Structure formats: structure tokens, C-alpha cells
Amino acid sequence: MEGRRKKGPMGAQGPRALGARRNAQIVGAALDRIVAKYVFPKRAATIEVAIRDRLAAGAYDTLHGPGLCAAVTAHLQEVCPDRHLRLLCRDEPQSVAPEDDDAGRAAFLALLRAENQGIRAVEQLDGNVGRIDIRRIADAGEGGRAIGAAMELVAHTRALLLDLRECRGGSPEGAALWCSYFFPDDQVRLNDIYSRATDSTRQYWTASHLPAPRYLDRPVYALTSARTFSGGEDVAYTLQVHGRAVVVGETTRGGAHPTDRHPVTEHITVTVPTARTVSAVTGTNWEGVGVRPDRAVPAERALEAAHEAARRGADQFRGGPAS
């Protein structure tokens, strides 16, 4: 009996100890990826110290699944306010095999195919104003024809609304392709992306050949919301700072760093920014601050406001280059 009484408290503590060890392994594996891959190595070292201190203090011992991911993400962004630096929890199990860039790209392309290359709708509004509802930024290769088809349908409108309010991200090459339609040739340097892995910088210029007519000498409005993120922000910011679009809506989420995803468990993934976007105009980007609208209106009113301005042929919302 005495032996059982001694064993009871140990048994009660067992689940917490097991949970703490499991979470230490999960968080440790995520930190290993961050330290090895994050675009700013010095910041990665600071992140590791701060999160391991919280681990040692037992901050994550009783958490699991979504709660663990939410807490670690909050602490990551407290130390380093990078919106792409996150732990994500998903219900469907995933492979935890070693990283395979080809497999990751294949999954991304399959998602885009299932979502019509990110193009939800193309329509002609009253006053011969075009609208394209873009939910993801497609890969320039596979998505080029779909982007061209959308632009073909609005080629003869008098103004165009790029609706990015629900756009959550996508391909930098695709963002450059979308932007190319609003410039006359291939002589416009849009932005650069620095990659830590290769310690190199790639320049993104407007494309020389497009499958549909360029959209020139007519107003373009980019509609944004607080949900607009990453690739959607790229299109809005690039067109804004080049003076080619008026941004109407809300300040966007503020994620400017191209990112890789690394499975940590069957249900938890760490997202690690591995590169940095640099605008050819401003020398910086929208990381942490978002794309600020030229006319700030609630997202649900952005379409109405931009459509009315387009019908009047007004350009009074335009501001200077974003900072």
C-alpha cells in the first residue's frame, strides 16, 4: 500500500513530464530549422536563446497542438516581428520525411491548379471597369496562361480593379508577371530578392513577352485588406511605389520575406523566411508595416470606393511612394 501511495504522485506528474519532453523536441526541431535557414542569422541566434529560455522555464509544458503553435509563434514574433516566422498546426497528417524542394513545389503547383491559378473571378463592372479577384499569386510558368486569359478579358476596359483583399500569398515570379502587364516594356526593375542559402541577389524585371495585351495609360486600383499577405502585398506595393496603381482599402498584414515550410511532426510545420525582398524604388519593403493604402477605407467598402473613382476617371487617391 505504501508503495502505491508513493507511486501515485509520480503517475500524476508523468503526463506533464512526457508533454514537456515532447514539446521540447518539437520546439527544438523548429529552432534548428530557424537557426540554419532564417535569412538573418544574427536574429536567428537571438531567437534561439529567447525561446530556449522559455522552454527551460516550462512555458510550453502543458500546451499541445494549436495552443503550442500559437504560443511559440507569439513568442517568436515578440523577439523578431517577422510575420512569416510561425509554427502552424494542421489537422491532416503530413510526411515528416527529409526536405524535398521538388515535392514542395509540386504541392504548391497542385494547390494552384485546384484554385484556378489563384484567379477567383474576372468581371466587367458598370462604366466599363474591369475587376480581377486574385486569391493567390500563381507560378509564372504554369499560371502564365491563366493570368494572360484574365488580362485578355479586361483588355478593353477603361480602368481596372485588382482585388487583392483575400490574397494570401504565392510566387515572387508570378507577382512580377502580374506587374509586367502595367508597364510598357521589359526595362522596369521591380525588386530584388536576396537569398541566404546562395548568398546571392536575384533581380526581378518586367517581362519582355506576355500572352495578352499590356494594360497601359489607364487607371489601376489595388484593393487591400488586413488579410492581404505576402505575394498579394508584393503586387500592391510594387505597383504603388512605381506610381502605377492606387491602393484602396486597409493596411496589409506585412509579410515581405519569401518562406520555406519544414514539417516538424505529422501535424506541425515551422515556416522559415529564407530570403528578403528589396524594392527597386524604396530600397526596403513592407515587412512588419504592411502596404499602406492611398485611400484608407474598410475592406468591405474598398470595391465600392475604387469603382466609383474609376467611373469618374479620378486619380485623387494617389499618394507618394510608400516608405
C-alpha positions in Angstrom: 0.0 0.0 0.0 2.8 2.3 0.9 4.4 1.6 -2.5 1.2 2.6 -4.2 0.9 5.8 -2.3 4.4 6.8 -3.4 3.7 5.8 -7.0 0.5 7.9 -7.3 2.1 11.4 -7.3 4.7 10.2 -9.8 2.0 8.9 -12.1 0.2 12.2 -11.8 3.3 14.0 -12.9 4.0 11.6 -15.7 1.8 13.1 -18.4 3.1 16.6 -17.8 6.7 15.4 -17.9 6.0 13.5 -21.1 4.3 16.5 -22.6 7.2 18.7 -21.6 9.7 16.4 -23.3 7.6 16.1 -26.4 7.2 19.9 -26.7 10.9 20.4 -26.1 11.6 18.1 -29.0 9.1 19.9 -31.3 10.3 23.4 -30.4 13.9 22.3 -30.5 13.5 20.9 -34.0 11.8 24.1 -35.1 14.6 26.2 -33.7 17.2 24.1 -35.5 15.4 25.0 -38.8 15.3 28.6 -37.9 18.9 28.8 -37.0 20.0 27.0 -40.1 17.7 28.8 -42.6 16.5 32.2 -41.4 17.5 35.0 -43.7 19.0 37.0 -40.8 21.5 34.7 -39.0 22.2 37.0 -36.0 18.5 37.4 -35.3 18.1 33.6 -35.5 20.7 33.3 -32.7 18.7 35.8 -30.6 15.5 33.9 -31.3 17.0 30.6 -30.2 18.2 32.0 -26.8 14.9 33.6 -26.0 12.8 30.5 -26.9 15.1 28.1 -25.2 14.8 30.2 -22.1 11.1 29.9 -22.2 11.4 26.2 -22.7 13.6 25.9 -19.6 11.1 27.9 -17.6 8.3 25.5 -18.6 6.3 27.9 -20.6 5.2 25.2 -23.1 4.9 22.2 -20.8 1.1 21.9 -20.7 0.4 23.0 -24.2 -0.3 20.9 -27.3 -1.4 21.3 -30.9 -2.8 24.7 -31.8 -2.1 26.1 -28.3 1.6 25.2 -28.5 1.8 26.7 -32.1 0.0 29.9 -31.1 2.2 30.4 -28.0 5.5 29.7 -29.8 4.5 31.9 -32.7 3.6 34.8 -30.4 7.0 34.5 -28.7 8.9 34.2 -32.0 7.3 37.3 -33.3 7.8 39.1 -29.9 11.6 38.5 -30.3 11.6 39.1 -34.1 8.5 40.7 -35.6 8.5 38.7 -38.8 5.0 37.7 -39.9 6.3 34.7 -41.9 8.0 33.2 -38.8 5.4 30.8 -37.5 4.5 27.3 -36.2 1.4 26.1 -37.9 -0.9 23.2 -36.9 -2.9 21.2 -39.3 -5.5 18.5 -38.9 -4.4 16.4 -41.8 -1.2 14.4 -41.2 1.8 15.2 -43.4 5.1 13.4 -44.2 8.0 14.3 -41.9 10.5 13.0 -44.5 13.7 15.0 -45.2 13.1 18.2 -47.1 12.4 17.8 -50.8 12.2 21.0 -52.7 10.7 19.3 -55.7 7.9 17.8 -53.6 7.2 21.1 -52.0 7.0 22.9 -55.3 4.8 20.1 -56.7 2.3 20.5 -53.8 2.3 24.3 -54.4 1.5 23.9 -58.1 -1.2 21.3 -57.4 -2.8 23.7 -55.0 -2.8 26.5 -57.6 -4.3 24.2 -60.2 -7.1 23.3 -57.9 -7.7 27.0 -57.3 -7.7 28.2 -60.9 -4.2 29.6 -60.6 -5.5 31.9 -57.8 -8.0 33.7 -60.0 -11.4 33.6 -58.4 -13.3 35.9 -60.8 -13.0 38.3 -63.7 -15.8 40.6 -64.4 -16.9 43.8 -66.1 -18.5 46.3 -63.8 -20.7 49.3 -64.7 -18.9 52.0 -66.5 -16.6 49.5 -68.4 -14.4 49.0 -65.3 -12.7 45.6 -65.0 -12.2 43.6 -61.8 -10.0 40.6 -61.2 -10.4 38.8 -57.9 -7.0 37.3 -57.1 -6.7 34.9 -54.2 -3.2 33.5 -54.7 -0.3 34.6 -56.9 0.4 31.8 -59.4 3.7 30.5 -60.6 4.7 32.4 -63.6 5.3 29.2 -65.7 2.2 27.2 -65.0 0.0 30.1 -64.2 1.1 32.4 -67.1 -1.7 31.4 -69.5 -4.4 31.9 -66.8 -3.0 35.3 -65.9 -2.9 36.2 -69.6 -6.5 35.0 -70.1 -7.7 37.2 -67.2 -5.9 40.2 -68.7 -7.3 39.5 -72.1 -10.8 39.7 -70.7 -10.2 43.1 -69.3 -8.0 44.4 -72.1 -10.6 46.9 -73.4 -11.9 48.3 -70.1 -11.3 52.0 -69.1 -10.0 51.2 -65.6 -9.0 48.1 -63.7 -9.5 46.9 -60.1 -7.1 44.3 -58.9 -8.9 42.8 -55.9 -6.3 41.5 -53.5 -8.3 41.7 -50.4 -8.3 37.9 -49.9 -4.9 37.2 -51.5 -2.8 35.3 -49.0 0.5 34.8 -51.0 2.2 33.0 -53.8 5.1 33.2 -56.1 7.5 36.1 -56.5 7.9 35.2 -60.2 4.1 35.3 -60.5 4.0 38.7 -58.8 6.5 40.1 -61.3 4.4 38.7 -64.1 1.2 40.3 -62.9 3.0 43.6 -62.5 4.6 43.4 -66.0 1.2 44.0 -67.6 1.1 47.5 -66.3 4.4 48.7 -67.8 5.3 49.3 -71.5 8.4 47.0 -71.9 11.0 44.9 -70.1 13.0 47.9 -68.9 11.5 48.2 -65.4 13.4 46.8 -62.5 10.6 45.8 -60.0 12.5 44.5 -57.0 15.3 42.2 -55.8 15.3 39.1 -53.6 18.3 38.3 -51.5 18.7 34.6 -50.6 20.6 33.4 -47.6 21.1 29.9 -49.0 23.0 31.1 -52.0 24.2 34.4 -50.6 23.1 36.0 -53.8 20.6 38.5 -55.1 18.1 38.0 -57.9 16.7 41.0 -59.8 13.1 40.9 -61.0 12.3 42.9 -64.1 9.2 43.3 -66.2 8.7 40.6 -68.8 9.5 41.2 -72.4 6.8 38.9 -73.9 3.3 38.5 -72.5 0.4 36.3 -73.7 -2.1 39.1 -73.5 -2.0 42.9 -74.2 -0.3 45.2 -71.7 -2.7 47.4 -69.7 -1.2 50.9 -70.2 -2.3 54.5 -69.9 -5.4 53.7 -67.8 -6.0 53.8 -64.0 -5.3 50.7 -61.9 -6.6 50.3 -58.4 -5.3 47.7 -56.0 -7.8 46.7 -53.3 -6.4 45.5 -50.0 -7.5 44.3 -46.6 -5.8 43.5 -43.3 -5.8 39.9 -44.6 -3.8 40.7 -47.8 -0.4 39.0 -47.3 2.9 38.1 -48.9 2.6 37.8 -52.7 -0.6 39.9 -52.7 1.3 42.6 -50.8 4.1 42.3 -53.4 1.8 43.2 -56.2 0.1 46.1 -54.4 3.4 47.5 -53.0 5.3 47.2 -56.3 2.6 48.9 -58.4 2.1 51.6 -55.7 5.7 52.6 -55.4 6.2 52.6 -59.1 3.3 55.0 -59.4 1.2 52.5 -61.4 -1.6 51.8 -59.1 -3.7 53.5 -56.4 -4.1 51.3 -53.3 -7.6 51.5 -51.7 -8.6 49.6 -48.6 -6.8 48.7 -45.4 -3.1 48.4 -44.4 -2.0 44.8 -45.2 -0.5 42.2 -42.8 3.2 43.0 -43.5 5.0 39.8 -44.7 7.7 40.5 -47.2 10.1 37.5 -46.8 9.9 34.5 -49.2 9.5 31.5 -47.0 10.1 27.7 -46.8 8.0 25.3 -44.8 9.5 22.4 -42.8 7.4 19.7 -41.2 8.4 19.1 -37.6 5.7 16.5 -36.7 2.9 15.0 -38.7 0.7 17.9 -37.7 3.1 20.8 -37.0 5.1 22.8 -39.5 7.6 25.7 -39.0 7.7 28.4 -41.6 11.1 30.0 -42.0 11.8 33.1 -44.1 14.9 32.3 -46.2 15.1 35.4 -48.3 14.4 39.2 -48.3 12.6 41.3 -50.9 14.0 44.8 -51.6 12.1 47.3 -53.7 14.0 48.8 -56.6 12.3 52.1 -55.8 12.3 52.4 -52.0 15.3 50.1 -51.1 13.2 48.5 -48.5 9.9 46.5 -48.3 6.6 46.2 -46.4 7.8 43.7 -43.7 6.2 44.5 -40.4 4.5 47.6 -41.6 2.2 46.4 -44.4 1.3 48.2 -47.6 -0.4 51.5 -46.6 -3.3 52.5 -48.7 -3.5 55.8 -50.6 -7.1 55.9 -49.5 -7.9 54.1 -46.3 -11.4 52.6 -46.1 -12.7 49.5 -44.5 -12.1 46.5 -46.7 -15.7 45.8 -47.3 -16.1 49.3 -48.8 -12.9 49.2 -50.9 -14.6 47.9 -54.0 -17.3 50.5 -53.9 -14.8 53.3 -53.3 -12.4 52.3 -56.1 -15.2 51.5 -58.5 -16.7 55.0 -58.0 -13.3 56.6 -58.5 -12.7 54.6 -61.6 -16.1 55.5 -63.1 -15.3 59.2 -62.6 -11.8 58.8 -64.0 -10.5 60.2 -60.8 -6.9 59.7 -59.5 -7.2 61.8 -56.4 -6.3 59.0 -54.1 -2.7 58.8 -55.2 0.0 59.4 -52.7 3.8 59.3 -52.8 6.0 56.2 -52.7 5.5 54.1 -49.6 8.2 54.2 -47.1 
